[in-house]
Amino acid sequence: MARSIAKGLFYILFLVVLTTSTALLTLSYSLRDAEIVNVAGSLRMQSYRLAYDLTTDSSQLNQHIELFDQSLHSSAMKSLHGFLVPVDIQQQYVFIDQRWIQLKQLLVSPDRDRYLGQVQSLVKEIDHFVYALQEFSEAKLKLLAWVGGICLGLILLITISIVRFVRKKVVKPLAQLVEASQQIKHKNFSIELEMNNETELDVLAASYKNMANELENLYQGLESAVDKKTHQLQQANESLQILYDCSEALSSSRLSISDFQTILDSFDRVPGMVGSQLWIDEKGGGHTKLEAGGNSSTIWNSYPLEINGMHLGQLRWQHQTPDAEKVLMENIGRIFARALFFEHSQKQTEQLILMEERATIARELHDSLAQSLSYLKIQTTLLRRNLDQDFCQQRFVLSTEIVQEVDVVLSQAYTQLRELLSTFRLNIKEADFGEALNEMLVPLEAQSDALLVIDNQLLSIELDAQQQVHLLQFIREAVLNAIKHAQCDEIIVYCGVENGQITVSINDDGVGFDPTQPKPNHYGLSIMQERASRLSAQCEFNSQIGSGCEVKLSMNLESKGNENVSV
């Protein structure tokens, strides 16, 4: 396109130069046309003046002859010999010059009157010569006019062609590019441009269209990236909200199964989450399994709940994309592990505080009441030995009966105190109920030949520290009663949870007893009843003579017992 415009401008410049050169050349050769015509016209006058001089016999005849000769051979007239002067004019000039030479010789001869007869033909020749000069001058002006007109016409035609070319090849494509720019400004990248691949603007339009396509792809890619990032930010915000909710829900001082179940149920807010499971393990065996959702055809991902080398359970989940939300679930798993660990540590701390309190009470009883009872028992024995034999028989019998009664009461008080001291000195080191149960019952198995079977399905998380201590004391009391009085071969201890209710049973295959008949000097049943009441639980004694015994405790999970009662 630029080459075509440059070519048109070159043609215009060429025509301008041609017109100007022609005009200048024509003017340069026409500068002396007036002088030549004037000099040629003066020759007619001088011819008549010579005829007049001859008629009047003027003394200026020779002078006028010289003037005629000078005019005929002047520089203006000699310029007629140029190559641009037509041949006929040159011939006429030569003919007039030759005729003058003849007439000049005639004028200086004695027969000069013959000049008068030839002057008319000379003038006629000069008239033809002047007319030829005039036509030549007019021809040059006409040539200049034609050349100028043709060049101006060509310039106009070329200018119109250039304007039309510019309008078609420049203005219109530029207008299309401006319109395309407006469309791109309004995010419409589907532009249509007429392209013939003939001009630079066509190439620019093609590049512009390619740029628009690339911008469309880039814009769509950016929109997709922004949508993706927005979705990711929303997911991240939802994940942070879930993490915050989990952290807040698990930051309470007392955690229960319902707290963990609520968190599992909240996972349905995670996009693509199918199901989740939480396994809470106990050291003593057994585990709690909580579920929310689930699909058997989806792969399970898992994260072990471990902290400080302690294995607490496992978090499992199903997601439509295997690796999606892995970081979120692992962070939630860490929160679960930390909550379980803190719950375990808190419960262990509470148990240690309880054990320390009980040990303190045991020391106080041992150092005060136990010492006094021991001293009284010794003194009673000495009193019985040193009764005066001189007393009468009746008073002796009465004193002996009183001493014996005091001795029995002291023995009973001392026995009950020793049982209380044993109870208070029970040491529970583990916060896990299963571990504490095993640690408590295994030493008791060595006190009997009976087989002790422990079946524990009860988890620590379902109990607080007070409930756990009371249950352990209840089980210990029941097992000790079976060891001491049942004469059994097998003792089975079962702890479990069914339908939101904790069930603890101690069964033996011993001699049994009649629960309706009170037994003197035996306080185990009353102690177990008292502990059951502190747990807000129901205690049953199912036994018949010769058919063994079952001690059963039932307690709702919501029940917390009387935590303010000293144990």
DOGU-476361 format. One line per 2 residues: number of its first residue (from 1); for each residue z, y, x of C-alpha. Coordinates in steps of 0.05 Angstrom, whole numbers. Layout:
<recs>
NUM	Z Y X; ...
</recs>
This chain:
<recs>
1	0 0 0; 18 50 55
3	-46 31 91; -87 45 28
5	-54 112 17; -62 129 91
7	-136 110 86; -145 155 25
9	-110 212 60; -155 200 120
11	-217 205 76; -191 269 46
13	-177 297 115; -246 275 138
15	-280 309 80; -239 372 90
17	-258 373 163; -331 358 146
19	-332 414 94; -298 462 140
21	-343 444 199; -405 450 156
23	-382 517 129; -364 543 198
25	-430 517 227; -470 546 170
27	-434 612 176; -443 613 251
29	-518 604 242; -520 652 184
31	-485 709 220; -552 738 245
33	-593 721 184; -583 791 156
35	-601 822 223; -663 779 228
37	-684 796 158; -670 870 171
39	-708 869 236; -765 831 203
41	-766 880 145; -766 939 194
43	-829 911 225; -867 926 161
45	-842 998 163; -860 1004 237
47	-929 976 223; -942 1031 171
49	-911 1082 218; -960 1063 273
51	-1017 1071 222; -990 1139 205
53	-986 1158 279; -1058 1139 287
55	-1078 1179 227; -1040 1241 249
57	-1053 1229 322; -979 1233 335
59	-951 1239 405; -898 1188 389
61	-948 1131 382; -931 1099 448
63	-857 1106 435; -865 1073 367
65	-907 1018 398; -850 1005 446
67	-799 1004 389; -842 954 350
69	-846 911 412; -770 915 422
71	-756 897 350; -804 838 352
73	-775 812 416; -702 828 401
75	-648 777 413; -641 766 338
77	-714 749 332; -713 705 394
79	-657 663 361; -711 637 315
81	-731 590 370; -667 549 358
83	-671 475 339; -641 487 271
85	-695 538 251; -751 506 209
87	-816 496 246; -857 538 196
89	-813 598 209; -820 588 283
91	-895 582 275; -898 645 232
93	-858 682 284; -904 658 339
95	-964 677 297; -937 747 284
97	-921 754 358; -991 734 378
99	-1020 780 325; -979 837 352
101	-1004 824 422; -1074 832 395
103	-1057 894 354; -1019 924 412
105	-1081 918 457; -1122 948 401
107	-1074 1007 395; -1079 1024 468
109	-1156 1016 468; -1206 1070 450
111	-1223 1032 388; -1152 1038 359
113	-1176 1061 292; -1193 989 277
115	-1116 979 271; -1117 1014 205
117	-1161 961 176; -1116 904 202
119	-1048 933 189; -1049 909 117
121	-1058 836 138; -1002 845 190
123	-955 871 137; -974 814 92
125	-958 764 147; -892 800 159
127	-877 796 84; -889 721 86
129	-845 716 147; -789 757 115
131	-793 714 51; -790 650 94
133	-728 678 129; -697 694 62
135	-711 625 36; -683 594 100
137	-620 635 93; -614 616 20
139	-626 543 38; -569 545 87
141	-523 576 35; -545 524 -16
143	-533 468 35; -464 497 47
145	-451 499 -28; -475 428 -38
147	-436 401 20; -374 439 -3
149	-383 416 -75; -396 344 -56
151	-336 344 -8; -291 376 -60
153	-316 326 -112; -302 269 -64
155	-234 299 -48; -219 305 -122
157	-242 234 -135; -202 207 -76
159	-142 248 -98; -147 220 -169
161	-155 150 -141; -94 160 -97
163	-54 187 -155; -74 129 -199
165	-60 81 -142; 8 113 -130
167	24 112 -204; 5 39 -209
169	29 14 -142; 87 61 -128
171	114 97 -189; 111 38 -236
173	143 -12 -187; 196 40 -170
175	210 50 -244; 217 -25 -252
177	264 -27 -192; 306 29 -223
179	308 -8 -289; 326 -72 -252
181	382 -34 -216; 409 -10 -283
183	407 -82 -309; 443 -107 -247
185	493 -50 -257; 508 -79 -326
187	515 -149 -295; 447 -173 -321
189	415 -208 -262; 357 -239 -301
191	305 -186 -283; 229 -189 -291
193	185 -153 -240; 109 -152 -238
195	89 -176 -169; 19 -186 -140
197	41 -192 -67; -10 -136 -51
199	34 -79 -29; 98 -67 7
201	132 -51 -60; 110 -119 -86
203	143 -150 -26; 204 -106 -38
205	204 -127 -112; 201 -200 -92
207	259 -189 -43; 296 -150 -97
209	287 -206 -147; 311 -257 -95
211	370 -211 -81; 384 -208 -156
213	382 -284 -160; 428 -289 -100
215	474 -236 -131; 474 -276 -196
217	493 -339 -159; 545 -300 -118
219	572 -266 -181; 576 -332 -218
221	608 -363 -157; 658 -306 -154
223	671 -311 -228; 681 -385 -220
225	726 -374 -160; 766 -320 -198
227	772 -366 -258; 793 -422 -212
229	843 -378 -175; 869 -352 -242
231	877 -423 -266; 911 -442 -202
233	957 -381 -207; 973 -400 -279
235	987 -471 -257; 1029 -445 -199
237	1067 -399 -247; 1078 -457 -294
239	1099 -501 -236; 1148 -447 -212
241	1174 -441 -283; 1184 -516 -287
243	1218 -516 -219; 1263 -459 -242
245	1279 -495 -307; 1294 -559 -269
247	1338 -523 -219; 1374 -486 -275
249	1383 -548 -318; 1410 -588 -259
251	1456 -534 -233; 1510 -547 -286
253	1577 -575 -264; 1568 -638 -306
255	1502 -676 -310; 1485 -728 -361
257	1427 -773 -377; 1404 -725 -431
259	1396 -670 -378; 1348 -712 -338
261	1312 -736 -400; 1302 -664 -422
263	1270 -647 -355; 1224 -708 -359
265	1203 -687 -429; 1186 -617 -402
267	1133 -647 -355; 1083 -647 -413
269	1073 -573 -397; 1041 -594 -331
271	965 -596 -343; 938 -667 -337
273	1007 -700 -335; 1005 -767 -371
275	1075 -795 -362; 1136 -795 -318
277	1195 -840 -301; 1261 -829 -266
279	1298 -888 -235; 1371 -874 -217
281	1399 -929 -171; 1471 -948 -158
283	1500 -976 -93; 1534 -1031 -131
285	1470 -1053 -164; 1435 -1035 -228
287	1395 -973 -245; 1379 -926 -302
289	1306 -918 -323; 1285 -855 -361
291	1214 -848 -388; 1170 -794 -418
293	1099 -810 -440; 1059 -859 -399
295	993 -896 -398; 985 -966 -371
297	915 -953 -345; 934 -893 -301
299	957 -901 -229; 1031 -888 -217
301	1051 -841 -161; 1121 -845 -134
303	1170 -804 -93; 1235 -834 -66
305	1298 -795 -82; 1334 -794 -15
307	1381 -745 18; 1422 -752 81
309	1399 -824 87; 1425 -842 17
311	1376 -874 -30; 1389 -847 -100
313	1329 -871 -139; 1255 -858 -150
315	1212 -807 -187; 1146 -835 -214
317	1091 -799 -251; 1020 -809 -278
319	968 -755 -272; 895 -753 -292
321	879 -732 -220; 916 -777 -170
323	932 -723 -118; 942 -665 -167
325	1011 -634 -174; 1037 -677 -118
327	1073 -619 -85; 1105 -598 -151
329	1130 -668 -166; 1156 -677 -95
331	1194 -612 -101; 1222 -634 -169
333	1240 -700 -135; 1279 -662 -82
335	1315 -623 -137; 1332 -690 -172
337	1356 -720 -107; 1398 -658 -91
339	1428 -657 -161; 1445 -731 -158
341	1475 -723 -89; 1516 -663 -110
343	1538 -700 -173; 1558 -760 -130
345	1594 -715 -80; 1630 -676 -135
347	1652 -739 -170; 1676 -768 -104
349	1714 -704 -90; 1746 -705 -159
351	1766 -778 -149; 1796 -762 -81
353	1836 -706 -113; 1860 -754 -167
355	1877 -807 -117; 1915 -757 -74
357	1953 -733 -135; 1970 -805 -155
359	1990 -821 -83; 2036 -760 -83
361	2068 -783 -149; 2076 -853 -120
363	2111 -826 -57; 2157 -783 -99
365	2175 -843 -144; 2186 -887 -83
367	2229 -837 -47; 2272 -820 -108
369	2275 -867 -167; 2256 -930 -130
371	2310 -918 -78; 2362 -905 -132
373	2343 -967 -171; 2347 -1010 -108
375	2415 -982 -92; 2440 -995 -163
377	2414 -1066 -161; 2450 -1079 -95
379	2514 -1049 -122; 2510 -1091 -185
381	2504 -1154 -144; 2564 -1135 -102
383	2602 -1118 -166; 2589 -1186 -195
385	2614 -1221 -132; 2677 -1181 -125
387	2703 -1184 -196; 2778 -1197 -195
389	2793 -1270 -211; 2862 -1252 -237
391	2833 -1219 -299; 2840 -1256 -361
393	2786 -1302 -380; 2765 -1261 -440
395	2758 -1196 -402; 2722 -1232 -346
397	2671 -1261 -394; 2660 -1193 -425
399	2651 -1158 -357; 2604 -1212 -334
401	2561 -1203 -395; 2558 -1128 -384
403	2540 -1136 -311; 2486 -1187 -328
405	2457 -1140 -380; 2455 -1082 -331
407	2424 -1128 -279; 2369 -1148 -328
409	2353 -1077 -346; 2352 -1056 -273
411	2306 -1114 -256; 2259 -1095 -312
413	2259 -1022 -291; 2247 -1041 -219
415	2190 -1088 -237; 2157 -1035 -280
417	2166 -983 -225; 2132 -1030 -175
419	2073 -1038 -222; 2068 -964 -230
421	2071 -954 -155; 2016 -1006 -145
423	1975 -970 -198; 1985 -902 -167
425	1970 -927 -98; 1902 -954 -119
427	1852 -924 -70; 1780 -912 -94
429	1736 -888 -38; 1668 -893 -71
431	1641 -846 -125; 1593 -899 -150
433	1625 -938 -206; 1594 -1004 -184
435	1617 -997 -113; 1686 -975 -134
437	1691 -1034 -182; 1672 -1084 -128
439	1719 -1051 -78; 1776 -1055 -128
441	1765 -1126 -155; 1746 -1165 -92
443	1817 -1161 -62; 1846 -1186 -129
445	1803 -1248 -125; 1843 -1272 -65
447	1906 -1272 -108; 1880 -1328 -153
449	1839 -1392 -151; 1798 -1368 -210
451	1725 -1348 -200; 1715 -1274 -211
453	1645 -1256 -238; 1625 -1182 -240
455	1566 -1161 -284; 1560 -1085 -281
457	1504 -1047 -317; 1543 -982 -322
459	1522 -924 -277; 1565 -870 -247
461	1522 -814 -276; 1544 -835 -346
463	1618 -823 -328; 1659 -765 -303
465	1714 -774 -251; 1771 -780 -302
467	1733 -831 -344; 1714 -871 -283
469	1786 -875 -258; 1813 -895 -327
471	1761 -949 -335; 1775 -977 -266
473	1850 -978 -280; 1837 -1010 -348
475	1794 -1065 -316; 1845 -1075 -260
477	1902 -1083 -309; 1863 -1134 -351
479	1843 -1174 -290; 1915 -1174 -263
481	1940 -1199 -330; 1889 -1255 -329
483	1908 -1274 -258; 1983 -1273 -272
485	1987 -1305 -341; 1921 -1337 -363
487	1920 -1397 -314; 1844 -1393 -319
489	1787 -1420 -277; 1738 -1362 -288
491	1744 -1288 -303; 1681 -1250 -324
493	1679 -1174 -321; 1621 -1140 -358
495	1605 -1066 -360; 1544 -1039 -396
497	1513 -987 -442; 1480 -1002 -508
499	1456 -951 -561; 1495 -894 -530
501	1560 -934 -527; 1597 -959 -465
503	1623 -1030 -471; 1673 -1062 -422
505	1697 -1133 -431; 1742 -1179 -390
507	1737 -1253 -410; 1777 -1311 -383
509	1779 -1386 -401; 1855 -1391 -394
511	1912 -1413 -439; 1906 -1353 -484
513	1962 -1320 -526; 1977 -1295 -595
515	1965 -1219 -596; 2010 -1214 -658
517	2071 -1240 -622; 2101 -1189 -574
519	2121 -1215 -506; 2185 -1188 -475
521	2183 -1159 -405; 2106 -1154 -407
523	2075 -1084 -409; 2001 -1096 -391
525	1976 -1094 -462; 2011 -1029 -478
527	1986 -998 -413; 1914 -1017 -430
529	1922 -989 -501; 1948 -924 -472
531	1889 -918 -424; 1840 -932 -480
533	1871 -877 -521; 1863 -829 -463
535	1789 -846 -462; 1783 -837 -538
537	1760 -909 -538; 1774 -971 -580
539	1811 -1029 -547; 1811 -1099 -576
541	1847 -1163 -555; 1813 -1226 -579
543	1853 -1288 -560; 1881 -1353 -587
545	1928 -1401 -554; 1887 -1451 -515
547	1821 -1412 -525; 1822 -1360 -470
549	1824 -1285 -479; 1775 -1227 -487
551	1796 -1155 -474; 1742 -1107 -500
553	1737 -1032 -495; 1684 -990 -532
555	1672 -917 -519; 1617 -867 -539
557	1581 -832 -482; 1596 -764 -513
559	1671 -779 -510; 1707 -747 -452
561	1777 -771 -466; 1840 -732 -455
563	1828 -704 -386; 1892 -664 -385
565	1936 -726 -390; 1966 -748 -324
567	1943 -816 -300
</recs>
